[in-house]
Amino acid sequence: MKKLITMSMAILALSLAFLFAISCDNEPETASIKLALDWYPNANHLGLFIAQQKGYFEEENLEVTMYTPSDPSTVLQTVGAGQDDFGMSYQPDVLLARNEGVPVVSILGVVQHPLNSLMTLESSGVTRPGQLVGKKVGYPGIPTNEPLLETMLKADGLNGLEDIELVNIGWNISESLISEKVDGVVGAYWTHESINMENIGYPVNVMRMEEWGVPDYYELVLVTSEDYLEENEDVAERFIRAIKRGFEEAISDPQAGVDVLVAENPGEIDEDIDRPGADLLVEMWQLPGGGGFGTQEPGRWSSFVQWMKDNDMLDQSLDASAAYRADLVGKSGAEPRDSSSRARGVDETTDDTIVTEDKFNEEWPLTVKSAKIHCDPSAFQAVWVDVEGKKYALNGMAQTHIDDVHDLDAIWRDDPDVAGLKVNVGPLIEYGLRLCE
């Protein structure tokens, strides 16, 4: 009997050892990776620090080192050269780097919409780009801000930069606006500078870029190099999975996320800015209607690439589809939009949409009572309206890529409250863009 028990125990021990060996074989090897941040730790990074503190990286067998480079503008170069495995950067910068031959690729859309904006002091009464005609606008000397500002000015009926005085103010963004050295600033984050200025007694008006003619783009993305991704795709997938868990927790409870940010970076976090900033970012981390963290949509990449090409920022040969990988986080754009995210005042038909003055009320920007609005994803999300068989361009993509299109001025309504300007057409463009989704 003792021999039988001993033999049974031996068989059990061997079985357990065999199962343990199999589980070890199936478990991925621990990978040590280095992530370069785009700036000092702030609310944009909540999900990263949540994943770090709560062990989500560890659960994916990842040893992650996060750091802020002494010069954050070098992130794409160090990632492309293999000195850093991953980096946090910006969609426009990724495209400019690829245009110069830097082999970086975006693998995660972290902040889904622009945070860069045009700001004026609330006391100035300037609430739209067209009111800056003849005035000084400061920018931090970053070349991409010039065409961004010009697009916003043109979207409000001006000729562009020739109608304002552009002033290089470096990074003295808030100071230059408060001292009235300039009348407006571009290059200011509406989730950071606007909060800081309000905290010190200078509330601002914010004009968001995607609401004034600029194609919607990803403010913050996670990047790696083409070589690293080819050799370590499994590591990238595990890294994304852990980050996604962290940001989904931040979306659910942003203030708890700030608690983690403060704990992981003692003495470095300005809670008076990052706490309200985190609340604002919740919507920016998601698709309209909620969910979809990390997704990257082909239409947004192609439309923004085309906008950059149209503004002579990229070579015409640059391939938008090679600049990102959407499949590592799941099928791009697969998450359903909540019906509440659809345009107010829209009566959906088949391929186009009927929009009317009655449903838009005072925001209606046209001199006609109704129109059909179209968006063509194959033409870089060109948006136009059709009135009595004539096409009128709503955005720059329609002006460039749609045949037989007329200038909107012919049916663009004057703003009854601001002499010399037209009613903001931005909401109508936004509604049209949703047809491309």
Secondary structure, DSSP 8 states (H G I E B T S, - for coil): -HHHHHHHHHHHHHHHHHHHHHHHHHS---EEEEEE-SSSS-GGGHHHHHHHHTTHHHHTTEEEEEE--SSGGGHHHHHHTTSSSEEEE-HHHHHHHHHTT--EEEEEEEE-S--EEEEEEGGGT--SGGGGTTSEEEE-S-TTHHHHHHHHHHHTT--SGGGSEEEE-TT-HHHHHHTTSSSEEEEEETTTHHHHHHHTT--EEEEEGGGTT-----SEEEEEEHHHHHH-HHHHHHHHHHHHHHHHHHHH-HHHHHHHHHHHSTTT--HHHHHHHHHHHHHHTS-TTS--TB---HHHHHHHHHHHHHTTSS-TT--GGGGB--GGGSSTT-S---GGGS-TTEEE-SSSEEEEHHHHGGG--BSSSEEEEEEEGGGTSEEEEEETTEEEESSHHHHHHSTTEE-GGGGB-B-SSSTT-B---HHHHHHHHGGG-
